[in-house]
Amino acid sequence: MIACPGCGHDAPEGAATCSSCGARLTAPSGPSRRSEERRTVTTLFCDIVGFTKMSEAADPEDVDRLLGEYAARTRAAIEAHGGTVEKFIGDAVVAVFGVPPCTRTTPSARCAPACA
């Protein structure tokens, strides 16, 4: 058995990745141009049931107020559980869990275009 460098979980000799966290346990064969890391990522998509029908009958100001409160509460709940809101599309929310946030200080060149 070998200990995973990422989480400390015991893995059998010869295993390529940790069965607990997915971290690589052995060096990849051949030259590698970039560092890779296996992660478990969860994507969340949610929206308001019946929103279209409700919004067609409501005043635009009421719909705007509802969406503002919905966005604030949804973002707070997602972030409280370690997620990141990727986008709001009307009443729809797309969020991810398990992905480190991209910031302007992230040294990875892959993040630079997304932060611009």
C-alpha positions as CSV (number, residue, x, y, z in Angstrom):
1,M,0.0,0.0,0.0
2,I,1.1,3.6,-0.7
3,A,-0.3,6.8,0.8
4,C,-1.9,9.3,-1.5
5,P,0.1,12.6,-1.5
6,G,-3.2,14.5,-1.9
7,C,-5.4,13.0,0.9
8,G,-3.3,10.3,2.6
9,H,-5.7,7.5,1.7
10,D,-4.0,4.1,1.3
11,A,-3.9,2.9,-2.3
12,P,-2.7,-0.5,-3.6
13,E,0.8,-0.7,-5.1
14,G,0.7,0.0,-8.8
15,A,-2.5,2.1,-8.7
16,A,-2.3,5.1,-11.1
17,T,-4.8,7.3,-9.2
18,C,-6.2,7.5,-5.7
19,S,-9.6,5.9,-5.4
20,S,-10.6,8.5,-2.8
21,C,-9.6,11.9,-4.3
22,G,-8.4,11.0,-7.8
23,A,-4.9,12.4,-7.4
24,R,-2.2,10.9,-9.6
25,L,-0.1,8.3,-7.7
26,T,2.5,7.5,-10.3
27,A,4.4,9.6,-12.7
28,P,2.9,9.7,-16.2
29,S,4.9,7.9,-18.8
30,G,6.5,10.1,-21.5
31,P,7.1,13.8,-21.6
32,S,4.3,16.1,-20.4
33,R,3.9,19.7,-21.5
34,R,1.6,20.7,-18.7
35,S,0.8,19.7,-15.2
36,E,-2.5,17.7,-14.9
37,E,-4.7,17.1,-12.0
38,R,-7.7,14.9,-11.8
39,R,-10.7,16.4,-9.8
40,T,-14.2,15.4,-9.1
41,V,-16.3,18.3,-10.3
42,T,-20.1,18.8,-9.9
43,T,-22.1,21.1,-12.1
44,L,-25.4,22.5,-10.9
45,F,-28.2,23.8,-13.2
46,C,-31.4,25.1,-11.6
47,D,-34.2,27.4,-12.4
48,I,-37.6,28.6,-11.1
49,V,-40.4,26.2,-11.8
50,G,-43.2,28.0,-13.7
51,F,-41.1,31.2,-14.2
52,T,-42.1,31.8,-17.8
53,K,-45.8,31.6,-17.1
54,M,-45.5,33.7,-14.0
55,S,-43.4,36.4,-15.6
56,E,-45.7,36.8,-18.5
57,A,-48.5,37.8,-16.2
58,A,-46.4,40.0,-13.8
59,D,-45.2,43.6,-14.1
60,P,-41.6,43.9,-15.3
61,E,-40.6,45.6,-12.1
62,D,-41.9,42.7,-10.0
63,V,-40.1,40.2,-12.2
64,D,-36.9,42.2,-11.9
65,R,-37.2,42.4,-8.1
66,L,-37.9,38.6,-7.9
67,L,-34.9,37.8,-10.1
68,G,-32.6,40.1,-8.0
69,E,-33.6,38.4,-4.7
70,Y,-33.4,35.0,-6.3
71,A,-29.9,35.6,-7.6
72,A,-28.7,36.9,-4.3
73,R,-30.1,34.0,-2.3
74,T,-29.0,31.4,-4.8
75,R,-25.4,32.8,-5.0
76,A,-25.2,32.9,-1.2
77,A,-26.4,29.3,-0.9
78,I,-24.0,28.0,-3.6
79,E,-21.0,29.9,-2.2
80,A,-21.9,28.8,1.4
81,H,-21.4,25.2,0.1
82,G,-18.1,25.9,-1.6
83,G,-19.4,26.4,-5.1
84,T,-18.9,29.2,-7.7
85,V,-21.7,30.7,-9.8
86,E,-20.6,30.6,-13.4
87,K,-23.6,32.5,-14.8
88,F,-27.2,33.5,-14.5
89,I,-29.4,33.2,-17.6
90,G,-32.7,34.7,-16.8
91,D,-34.1,32.5,-14.0
92,A,-31.5,29.8,-14.7
93,V,-28.3,29.4,-12.6
94,V,-25.2,27.5,-13.6
95,A,-22.7,26.7,-10.8
96,V,-19.7,24.5,-10.3
97,F,-18.3,22.7,-7.2
98,G,-14.7,21.4,-7.0
99,V,-13.1,23.9,-9.3
100,P,-10.7,26.4,-7.9
101,P,-11.8,30.0,-8.8
102,C,-9.8,31.8,-11.5
103,T,-8.4,35.0,-10.3
104,R,-6.1,37.6,-11.8
105,T,-3.3,36.4,-9.5
106,T,-3.6,32.7,-10.6
107,P,-0.2,31.9,-12.1
108,S,-1.8,29.5,-14.7
109,A,-1.7,30.9,-18.2
110,R,-4.9,28.9,-19.0
111,C,-6.9,31.2,-16.6
112,A,-5.6,34.5,-18.0
113,P,-8.0,34.7,-21.0
114,A,-11.0,33.8,-18.8
115,C,-10.2,36.6,-16.4
116,A,-9.8,39.3,-19.0
